[in-house]
Amino acid sequence: MALQGHIQELSEKHRKLEELIETEMAHPDWSEARVAALKKQKLRIKDELERLRSTVH
């Protein structure tokens, strides 16, 4: 099912963003602006995932 594949792809992007945020924040000179942008992107993906999952059920 194409929708399920899209959900899996978004889930993977969400997971990778979480790892990227953690990696960024592990550096002593991490950028608040970069982390904020990554978190915003992650939230958009989460919202899209919830919307898609609600259409499946």
HTML snippet that shows the backbone in 3Dmol.js (N, CA, C, O; Angstrom):
<script src="https://3Dmol.org/build/3Dmol-min.js"></script>
<div id="view" style="width:600px;height:400px;position:relative"></div>
<script>
const pdb = `
ATOM      1  N   MET A   1       0.841  -1.183   0.000  1.00  0.00           N
ATOM      2  CA  MET A   1       0.000   0.000   0.000  1.00  0.00           C
ATOM      3  C   MET A   1       0.884   1.244   0.000  1.00  0.00           C
ATOM      4  O   MET A   1       1.795   1.352   0.822  1.00  0.00           O
ATOM      5  N   ALA A   2       0.634   2.164  -0.890  1.00  0.00           N
ATOM      6  CA  ALA A   2       1.468   3.353  -1.047  1.00  0.00           C
ATOM      7  C   ALA A   2       1.437   4.243   0.195  1.00  0.00           C
ATOM      8  O   ALA A   2       2.451   4.825   0.580  1.00  0.00           O
ATOM      9  N   LEU A   3       0.272   4.339   0.811  1.00  0.00           N
ATOM     10  CA  LEU A   3       0.142   5.180   1.996  1.00  0.00           C
ATOM     11  C   LEU A   3       1.012   4.651   3.126  1.00  0.00           C
ATOM     12  O   LEU A   3       1.669   5.424   3.823  1.00  0.00           O
ATOM     13  N   GLN A   4       1.017   3.340   3.307  1.00  0.00           N
ATOM     14  CA  GLN A   4       1.837   2.734   4.360  1.00  0.00           C
ATOM     15  C   GLN A   4       3.321   3.001   4.117  1.00  0.00           C
ATOM     16  O   GLN A   4       4.073   3.250   5.059  1.00  0.00           O
ATOM     17  N   GLY A   5       3.740   2.948   2.854  1.00  0.00           N
ATOM     18  CA  GLY A   5       5.130   3.238   2.513  1.00  0.00           C
ATOM     19  C   GLY A   5       5.488   4.679   2.826  1.00  0.00           C
ATOM     20  O   GLY A   5       6.589   4.963   3.298  1.00  0.00           O
ATOM     21  N   HIS A   6       4.563   5.584   2.565  1.00  0.00           N
ATOM     22  CA  HIS A   6       4.785   7.008   2.860  1.00  0.00           C
ATOM     23  C   HIS A   6       4.900   7.222   4.371  1.00  0.00           C
ATOM     24  O   HIS A   6       5.738   7.995   4.834  1.00  0.00           O
ATOM     25  N   ILE A   7       4.058   6.535   5.125  1.00  0.00           N
ATOM     26  CA  ILE A   7       4.108   6.631   6.585  1.00  0.00           C
ATOM     27  C   ILE A   7       5.454   6.118   7.104  1.00  0.00           C
ATOM     28  O   ILE A   7       6.048   6.722   7.997  1.00  0.00           O
ATOM     29  N   GLN A   8       5.927   5.011   6.550  1.00  0.00           N
ATOM     30  CA  GLN A   8       7.225   4.466   6.973  1.00  0.00           C
ATOM     31  C   GLN A   8       8.359   5.430   6.639  1.00  0.00           C
ATOM     32  O   GLN A   8       9.285   5.617   7.429  1.00  0.00           O
ATOM     33  N   GLU A   9       8.274   6.035   5.461  1.00  0.00           N
ATOM     34  CA  GLU A   9       9.303   6.998   5.046  1.00  0.00           C
ATOM     35  C   GLU A   9       9.324   8.202   5.986  1.00  0.00           C
ATOM     36  O   GLU A   9      10.394   8.653   6.394  1.00  0.00           O
ATOM     37  N   LEU A  10       8.154   8.719   6.327  1.00  0.00           N
ATOM     38  CA  LEU A  10       8.085   9.852   7.248  1.00  0.00           C
ATOM     39  C   LEU A  10       8.567   9.462   8.645  1.00  0.00           C
ATOM     40  O   LEU A  10       9.226  10.252   9.320  1.00  0.00           O
ATOM     41  N   SER A  11       8.239   8.254   9.072  1.00  0.00           N
ATOM     42  CA  SER A  11       8.702   7.774  10.380  1.00  0.00           C
ATOM     43  C   SER A  11      10.226   7.725  10.431  1.00  0.00           C
ATOM     44  O   SER A  11      10.836   8.089  11.436  1.00  0.00           O
ATOM     45  N   GLU A  12      10.824   7.276   9.347  1.00  0.00           N
ATOM     46  CA  GLU A  12      12.284   7.211   9.270  1.00  0.00           C
ATOM     47  C   GLU A  12      12.887   8.619   9.302  1.00  0.00           C
ATOM     48  O   GLU A  12      13.885   8.848   9.986  1.00  0.00           O
ATOM     49  N   LYS A  13      12.296   9.547   8.579  1.00  0.00           N
ATOM     50  CA  LYS A  13      12.780  10.936   8.600  1.00  0.00           C
ATOM     51  C   LYS A  13      12.666  11.513  10.008  1.00  0.00           C
ATOM     52  O   LYS A  13      13.560  12.224  10.466  1.00  0.00           O
ATOM     53  N   HIS A  14      11.569  11.206  10.689  1.00  0.00           N
ATOM     54  CA  HIS A  14      11.348  11.687  12.050  1.00  0.00           C
ATOM     55  C   HIS A  14      12.436  11.152  12.980  1.00  0.00           C
ATOM     56  O   HIS A  14      12.987  11.889  13.798  1.00  0.00           O
ATOM     57  N   ARG A  15      12.736   9.861  12.844  1.00  0.00           N
ATOM     58  CA  ARG A  15      13.769   9.235  13.681  1.00  0.00           C
ATOM     59  C   ARG A  15      15.137   9.856  13.411  1.00  0.00           C
ATOM     60  O   ARG A  15      15.899  10.125  14.339  1.00  0.00           O
ATOM     61  N   LYS A  16      15.443  10.081  12.127  1.00  0.00           N
ATOM     62  CA  LYS A  16      16.742  10.661  11.768  1.00  0.00           C
ATOM     63  C   LYS A  16      16.872  12.099  12.278  1.00  0.00           C
ATOM     64  O   LYS A  16      17.953  12.517  12.692  1.00  0.00           O
ATOM     65  N   LEU A  17      15.787  12.842  12.248  1.00  0.00           N
ATOM     66  CA  LEU A  17      15.812  14.202  12.786  1.00  0.00           C
ATOM     67  C   LEU A  17      16.079  14.182  14.284  1.00  0.00           C
ATOM     68  O   LEU A  17      16.828  15.015  14.793  1.00  0.00           O
ATOM     69  N   GLU A  18      15.473  13.239  14.990  1.00  0.00           N
ATOM     70  CA  GLU A  18      15.712  13.112  16.431  1.00  0.00           C
ATOM     71  C   GLU A  18      17.198  12.851  16.693  1.00  0.00           C
ATOM     72  O   GLU A  18      17.789  13.458  17.586  1.00  0.00           O
ATOM     73  N   GLU A  19      17.789  11.960  15.924  1.00  0.00           N
ATOM     74  CA  GLU A  19      19.218  11.668  16.074  1.00  0.00           C
ATOM     75  C   GLU A  19      20.058  12.904  15.763  1.00  0.00           C
ATOM     76  O   GLU A  19      21.027  13.191  16.465  1.00  0.00           O
ATOM     77  N   LEU A  20      19.690  13.630  14.717  1.00  0.00           N
ATOM     78  CA  LEU A  20      20.418  14.832  14.328  1.00  0.00           C
ATOM     79  C   LEU A  20      20.341  15.892  15.425  1.00  0.00           C
ATOM     80  O   LEU A  20      21.337  16.552  15.723  1.00  0.00           O
ATOM     81  N   ILE A  21      19.174  16.054  16.019  1.00  0.00           N
ATOM     82  CA  ILE A  21      19.006  17.016  17.117  1.00  0.00           C
ATOM     83  C   ILE A  21      19.891  16.623  18.296  1.00  0.00           C
ATOM     84  O   ILE A  21      20.577  17.469  18.871  1.00  0.00           O
ATOM     85  N   GLU A  22      19.876  15.347  18.654  1.00  0.00           N
ATOM     86  CA  GLU A  22      20.705  14.877  19.766  1.00  0.00           C
ATOM     87  C   GLU A  22      22.187  15.085  19.477  1.00  0.00           C
ATOM     88  O   GLU A  22      22.943  15.498  20.356  1.00  0.00           O
ATOM     89  N   THR A  23      22.598  14.798  18.251  1.00  0.00           N
ATOM     90  CA  THR A  23      23.998  14.986  17.856  1.00  0.00           C
ATOM     91  C   THR A  23      24.387  16.459  17.926  1.00  0.00           C
ATOM     92  O   THR A  23      25.447  16.813  18.440  1.00  0.00           O
ATOM     93  N   GLU A  24      23.515  17.301  17.402  1.00  0.00           N
ATOM     94  CA  GLU A  24      23.769  18.749  17.412  1.00  0.00           C
ATOM     95  C   GLU A  24      23.918  19.261  18.841  1.00  0.00           C
ATOM     96  O   GLU A  24      24.826  20.039  19.137  1.00  0.00           O
ATOM     97  N   MET A  25      23.023  18.823  19.726  1.00  0.00           N
ATOM     98  CA  MET A  25      23.049  19.319  21.104  1.00  0.00           C
ATOM     99  C   MET A  25      24.203  18.739  21.922  1.00  0.00           C
ATOM    100  O   MET A  25      24.520  19.249  22.997  1.00  0.00           O
ATOM    101  N   ALA A  26      24.826  17.683  21.421  1.00  0.00           N
ATOM    102  CA  ALA A  26      25.963  17.087  22.127  1.00  0.00           C
ATOM    103  C   ALA A  26      27.228  17.937  21.972  1.00  0.00           C
ATOM    104  O   ALA A  26      28.159  17.831  22.771  1.00  0.00           O
ATOM    105  N   HIS A  27      27.248  18.772  20.945  1.00  0.00           N
ATOM    106  CA  HIS A  27      28.409  19.641  20.732  1.00  0.00           C
ATOM    107  C   HIS A  27      28.357  20.816  21.710  1.00  0.00           C
ATOM    108  O   HIS A  27      27.289  21.374  21.962  1.00  0.00           O
ATOM    109  N   PRO A  28      29.503  21.184  22.253  1.00  0.00           N
ATOM    110  CA  PRO A  28      29.521  22.293  23.213  1.00  0.00           C
ATOM    111  C   PRO A  28      29.072  23.628  22.608  1.00  0.00           C
ATOM    112  O   PRO A  28      28.543  24.480  23.322  1.00  0.00           O
ATOM    113  N   ASP A  29      29.272  23.812  21.333  1.00  0.00           N
ATOM    114  CA  ASP A  29      28.911  25.087  20.699  1.00  0.00           C
ATOM    115  C   ASP A  29      27.691  24.939  19.782  1.00  0.00           C
ATOM    116  O   ASP A  29      27.656  25.520  18.697  1.00  0.00           O
ATOM    117  N   TRP A  30      26.690  24.159  20.219  1.00  0.00           N
ATOM    118  CA  TRP A  30      25.517  23.897  19.385  1.00  0.00           C
ATOM    119  C   TRP A  30      24.720  25.175  19.163  1.00  0.00           C
ATOM    120  O   TRP A  30      24.718  26.094  19.982  1.00  0.00           O
ATOM    121  N   SER A  31      24.049  25.192  18.030  1.00  0.00           N
ATOM    122  CA  SER A  31      23.298  26.361  17.599  1.00  0.00           C
ATOM    123  C   SER A  31      21.821  26.217  17.981  1.00  0.00           C
ATOM    124  O   SER A  31      21.142  25.283  17.555  1.00  0.00           O
ATOM    125  N   GLU A  32      21.344  27.163  18.792  1.00  0.00           N
ATOM    126  CA  GLU A  32      19.938  27.140  19.187  1.00  0.00           C
ATOM    127  C   GLU A  32      19.025  27.293  17.977  1.00  0.00           C
ATOM    128  O   GLU A  32      17.977  26.652  17.894  1.00  0.00           O
ATOM    129  N   ALA A  33      19.429  28.142  17.047  1.00  0.00           N
ATOM    130  CA  ALA A  33      18.612  28.379  15.851  1.00  0.00           C
ATOM    131  C   ALA A  33      18.505  27.110  15.010  1.00  0.00           C
ATOM    132  O   ALA A  33      17.429  26.783  14.508  1.00  0.00           O
ATOM    133  N   ARG A  34      19.609  26.403  14.858  1.00  0.00           N
ATOM    134  CA  ARG A  34      19.594  25.162  14.067  1.00  0.00           C
ATOM    135  C   ARG A  34      18.729  24.103  14.748  1.00  0.00           C
ATOM    136  O   ARG A  34      17.938  23.426  14.090  1.00  0.00           O
ATOM    137  N   VAL A  35      18.880  23.961  16.057  1.00  0.00           N
ATOM    138  CA  VAL A  35      18.091  22.970  16.794  1.00  0.00           C
ATOM    139  C   VAL A  35      16.607  23.330  16.725  1.00  0.00           C
ATOM    140  O   VAL A  35      15.764  22.449  16.555  1.00  0.00           O
ATOM    141  N   ALA A  36      16.287  24.605  16.854  1.00  0.00           N
ATOM    142  CA  ALA A  36      14.893  25.035  16.772  1.00  0.00           C
ATOM    143  C   ALA A  36      14.311  24.715  15.395  1.00  0.00           C
ATOM    144  O   ALA A  36      13.174  24.254  15.294  1.00  0.00           O
ATOM    145  N   ALA A  37      15.080  24.956  14.342  1.00  0.00           N
ATOM    146  CA  ALA A  37      14.616  24.656  12.979  1.00  0.00           C
ATOM    147  C   ALA A  37      14.407  23.154  12.801  1.00  0.00           C
ATOM    148  O   ALA A  37      13.426  22.734  12.186  1.00  0.00           O
ATOM    149  N   LEU A  38      15.315  22.349  13.331  1.00  0.00           N
ATOM    150  CA  LEU A  38      15.189  20.897  13.234  1.00  0.00           C
ATOM    151  C   LEU A  38      13.964  20.403  14.004  1.00  0.00           C
ATOM    152  O   LEU A  38      13.243  19.520  13.539  1.00  0.00           O
ATOM    153  N   LYS A  39      13.740  20.978  15.178  1.00  0.00           N
ATOM    154  CA  LYS A  39      12.582  20.578  15.981  1.00  0.00           C
ATOM    155  C   LYS A  39      11.278  20.956  15.283  1.00  0.00           C
ATOM    156  O   LYS A  39      10.303  20.206  15.339  1.00  0.00           O
ATOM    157  N   LYS A  40      11.258  22.109  14.628  1.00  0.00           N
ATOM    158  CA  LYS A  40      10.073  22.536  13.889  1.00  0.00           C
ATOM    159  C   LYS A  40       9.779  21.572  12.744  1.00  0.00           C
ATOM    160  O   LYS A  40       8.633  21.195  12.500  1.00  0.00           O
ATOM    161  N   GLN A  41      10.847  21.185  12.051  1.00  0.00           N
ATOM    162  CA  GLN A  41      10.706  20.233  10.943  1.00  0.00           C
ATOM    163  C   GLN A  41      10.199  18.883  11.467  1.00  0.00           C
ATOM    164  O   GLN A  41       9.332  18.255  10.859  1.00  0.00           O
ATOM    165  N   LYS A  42      10.747  18.456  12.587  1.00  0.00           N
ATOM    166  CA  LYS A  42      10.340  17.188  13.200  1.00  0.00           C
ATOM    167  C   LYS A  42       8.866  17.238  13.608  1.00  0.00           C
ATOM    168  O   LYS A  42       8.139  16.260  13.432  1.00  0.00           O
ATOM    169  N   LEU A  43       8.430  18.364  14.145  1.00  0.00           N
ATOM    170  CA  LEU A  43       7.037  18.517  14.552  1.00  0.00           C
ATOM    171  C   LEU A  43       6.100  18.479  13.347  1.00  0.00           C
ATOM    172  O   LEU A  43       5.024  17.884  13.415  1.00  0.00           O
ATOM    173  N   ARG A  44       6.504  19.111  12.247  1.00  0.00           N
ATOM    174  CA  ARG A  44       5.684  19.070  11.030  1.00  0.00           C
ATOM    175  C   ARG A  44       5.514  17.628  10.540  1.00  0.00           C
ATOM    176  O   ARG A  44       4.430  17.227  10.118  1.00  0.00           O
ATOM    177  N   ILE A  45       6.600  16.864  10.603  1.00  0.00           N
ATOM    178  CA  ILE A  45       6.539  15.462  10.181  1.00  0.00           C
ATOM    179  C   ILE A  45       5.637  14.668  11.126  1.00  0.00           C
ATOM    180  O   ILE A  45       4.848  13.835  10.679  1.00  0.00           O
ATOM    181  N   LYS A  46       5.754  14.923  12.421  1.00  0.00           N
ATOM    182  CA  LYS A  46       4.911  14.224  13.397  1.00  0.00           C
ATOM    183  C   LYS A  46       3.439  14.519  13.130  1.00  0.00           C
ATOM    184  O   LYS A  46       2.611  13.608  13.144  1.00  0.00           O
ATOM    185  N   ASP A  47       3.112  15.779  12.888  1.00  0.00           N
ATOM    186  CA  ASP A  47       1.725  16.149  12.596  1.00  0.00           C
ATOM    187  C   ASP A  47       1.220  15.452  11.342  1.00  0.00           C
ATOM    188  O   ASP A  47       0.088  14.969  11.305  1.00  0.00           O
ATOM    189  N   GLU A  48       2.058  15.403  10.319  1.00  0.00           N
ATOM    190  CA  GLU A  48       1.680  14.729   9.072  1.00  0.00           C
ATOM    191  C   GLU A  48       1.472  13.231   9.312  1.00  0.00           C
ATOM    192  O   GLU A  48       0.529  12.637   8.789  1.00  0.00           O
ATOM    193  N   LEU A  49       2.354  12.632  10.103  1.00  0.00           N
ATOM    194  CA  LEU A  49       2.211  11.207  10.435  1.00  0.00           C
ATOM    195  C   LEU A  49       0.888  10.940  11.146  1.00  0.00           C
ATOM    196  O   LEU A  49       0.186   9.984  10.817  1.00  0.00           O
ATOM    197  N   GLU A  50       0.547  11.779  12.115  1.00  0.00           N
ATOM    198  CA  GLU A  50      -0.705  11.597  12.848  1.00  0.00           C
ATOM    199  C   GLU A  50      -1.898  11.739  11.915  1.00  0.00           C
ATOM    200  O   GLU A  50      -2.865  10.984  12.020  1.00  0.00           O
ATOM    201  N   ARG A  51      -1.834  12.703  11.002  1.00  0.00           N
ATOM    202  CA  ARG A  51      -2.923  12.906  10.062  1.00  0.00           C
ATOM    203  C   ARG A  51      -3.084  11.681   9.159  1.00  0.00           C
ATOM    204  O   ARG A  51      -4.197  11.205   8.935  1.00  0.00           O
ATOM    205  N   LEU A  52      -1.960  11.181   8.646  1.00  0.00           N
ATOM    206  CA  LEU A  52      -2.008  10.015   7.764  1.00  0.00           C
ATOM    207  C   LEU A  52      -2.482   8.768   8.496  1.00  0.00           C
ATOM    208  O   LEU A  52      -3.276   7.989   7.968  1.00  0.00           O
ATOM    209  N   ARG A  53      -1.995   8.591   9.697  1.00  0.00           N
ATOM    210  CA  ARG A  53      -2.394   7.406  10.473  1.00  0.00           C
ATOM    211  C   ARG A  53      -3.890   7.443  10.803  1.00  0.00           C
ATOM    212  O   ARG A  53      -4.543   6.402  10.865  1.00  0.00           O
ATOM    213  N   SER A  54      -4.419   8.634  11.011  1.00  0.00           N
ATOM    214  CA  SER A  54      -5.851   8.721  11.314  1.00  0.00           C
ATOM    215  C   SER A  54      -6.702   8.385  10.102  1.00  0.00           C
ATOM    216  O   SER A  54      -7.840   7.941  10.254  1.00  0.00           O
ATOM    217  N   THR A  55      -6.173   8.587   8.904  1.00  0.00           N
ATOM    218  CA  THR A  55      -6.920   8.227   7.701  1.00  0.00           C
ATOM    219  C   THR A  55      -6.882   6.729   7.449  1.00  0.00           C
ATOM    220  O   THR A  55      -7.774   6.184   6.799  1.00  0.00           O
ATOM    221  N   VAL A  56      -5.855   6.060   7.959  1.00  0.00           N
ATOM    222  CA  VAL A  56      -5.714   4.622   7.783  1.00  0.00           C
ATOM    223  C   VAL A  56      -6.701   3.878   8.686  1.00  0.00           C
ATOM    224  O   VAL A  56      -7.248   2.845   8.299  1.00  0.00           O
ATOM    225  N   HIS A  57      -6.923   4.410   9.889  1.00  0.00           N
ATOM    226  CA  HIS A  57      -7.771   3.710  10.872  1.00  0.00           C
ATOM    227  C   HIS A  57      -9.205   4.056  10.708  1.00  0.00           C
ATOM    228  O   HIS A  57     -10.050   3.557  11.451  1.00  0.00           O
TER     229      HIS A  57
END
`;
const viewer = $3Dmol.createViewer("view");
viewer.addModel(pdb, "pdb");
viewer.setStyle({}, {cartoon: {color: "spectrum"}});
viewer.zoomTo();
viewer.render();
</script>
